[in-house]
Amino acid sequence: QVQLVESGGGLVQAGGSLRLSCAASGITFSLYDMGWFRQAPGREREFVARITWSGASTYYADSAQGRFTISRDNAKNTVYLQMNKLKPEDTAVYSCAAELRGSSTWAYWGQGTQVTVSS
């Protein structure tokens, strides 16, 4: 059974930082690219960041570039999202997802963790 379990969300003041984690089980983690997405109330889910299976390449939404850093530890089957200089507009449920190399489909999703940034 595949599980992606996020943690690290919470309430933070604007300008603060949070580090999200996503622990994967039931998959060969090193075969998957990993991504972070977010969904704010009343809005569609949007891409935040992506990291390739080896960690060699990363990609960011414009809104995350320069403030967020995605990383992974394949020995721990975990992907991280370090979020700095948080803004109220970053408030959302953040979810991680897994895409098998070459598949172009996000096959597995976590339940999400709430991030709330107060002004």
N, C-alpha and C positions, 0 to 999 in steps of 0.2 A: 504494500500500500504506500503510495507516494504521499508525502506530507511536506509542505513548506510552512514553517511557523515563524512569523515575524514577532519581534519584540523591540523594546526601546522607545516606543512612542510615549507621549505625555504632553504636559502643558509647559510652555516655555515663553518667556517674554521676547518681544521683538529684539533682534540682535543677538540672541542666544544661539546655542548649539544643541543638537541631539545626534546620537548615533544609533541608527536602526540596524538590527541584525535579522537575518533570515536563515534559519537552519533547515537544511534539506535532509530527507531520509527517503529510502525506497527507490532512489535513482543512483546511477553512476554519475556523481556530481560533475566530475571532470569532463564529461561528454556534453555538458549543457552550457550554453550561454545563459546568463542570468540578467534579469532586468528589474527595475523598480518603476512602479506606476503609482499614480495617486488619483483620488476622486474626491472632489469637494461637493458639499450638498448642492443639489440642483444642477450639477455640471457633469459632463461626460468624463470618463476615465481618460487620463492623459499620461503619456510617456514621460519619465523623468530621467532615467539613466540606464545604460546597458554596459555589460562587461563580457568579453568573449571568454570561452571555456578556459583558456590558459591565463587570462588576466592581462594579456599583452595589449589589448585594445579596449578603449572605453569610449562611450558616446553619451552626450548629454543634450537634454532639451535646452533651449536658449534660456529658459527661466532658471535652470539649475547651474548652467555653466559659470564657473568661477566661485561658486558658493558650496556646491555639493561635490562629494568625491565618492565614487563607487569603488569597492575593492572586494577581493574574495580570498578565502583560505581553503584551498581544495583538500587539505589534510583534515580540516574541521567541517567540511561540507557546508560552509557558511559564506554568505555574501553580506556585505555591509554597505550602509549609506551614511556617510558622515555629512551632516547638514550644518553649515555655519551661516552666520548673518541671517538668521531666519526672519521672515516677514509675515505679517498677518495673512497675506495671500497664499502662504505655503500651508495654511490650515487645510487638512484633508485626511482621508484614510489612505495610508501608504501600504501597497501590496507588492510582494515580490512574485516573480514568474520565472519559469524555466523553459528554454527553447532548445530542443535537441539540435546539435550542430547540423547546419544545412537544411533544416526542415522548414524554416520561415514561419513557424507556428508556435505561439506560446502555449505549450501543452499543459502546463501545471501552474496553479495559482495558489497563493496563500490566502488566508482569511483577512489579513490586513491589521494594521495597528494605527490608532488615532494619533495624529499630531495636531496640536492646537497651539497657535502662536498668538499671544495677546499683545495688544498695542499699548 
